[in-house]
């Protein structure tokens, strides 16, 4: 099974973040990196006011059900900071784009980062350009996309169930 680091950039919903933590724990994700305005659980070096950290942690816990304490994570204000600190880890994006490939056709290295973006607007072009591949989940219905937490579950299943 590949070593996966999930990068959650500018995801607004605490419920989506909690659901992603729970799904990540179930699929054995190595680490979650939360960046931008993505809400994150309380951490030992938390710079937020205690009542804000407590409120967001409680909201994330509603869907994570404890997985937020089981999956290693870190918060960084800037995705660029993480990308600059980890230039050798291959980066993939989960996004619909002209250059995206169907997720089951991706060639995967042993370890990689999977970038997930903002619920409505997706991943910024400058970050897509830094990715080795943009992976897309085929849609059969009339909606344009899946919810980010649902898409994460589908993607993790597709990426970890290969022989």
C-alpha positions, 0 to 999 in steps of 0.5 A: 500500500502506498504511503499517502500524505493528504493535503487539505488546502482551503477547505471550509467545512469542519464536517468535511475535515472531520469526515476526511480524518475518519476516512484517512484513518480507515485507509491508513493515511500516514499524515494530514497536512491542513493549510490555508483557512482549513479548520484543524483540531487542537494541537500542542503549539496551537496559536489560536485563542483557546475558545476558538480552538476548542469550538473547531475541535469539537465540530471536527470531532462530530464527524471524525469520532476520535480519528482526529487524535489517531492520524498525525497532522500538522497545520501550516498557514501556507501550502507553499511552505509545505511544498517548499519543505517537501520538494522530493515527495511526488504530488498529485491533485484530486481535481477535474481539469483539462489535463486530468486522468482517470484515477484508476489509470494513475501510475503511483510511486511508493509515497506521495502527497494527494492535494485536495482543494476548496469545496466550490472552487477547487485547487488553484491553477498554480498548485495544479501546475506543481503536481505530477498528475491531476487525478479525476473521479469519473462522474456518471450523473448530472452533478459536476463533482462529489463532495470533497470528503466523499471524493477523498473516500473514493480516491483513497479506495481507488489508490489503496486497493491496487494489487 
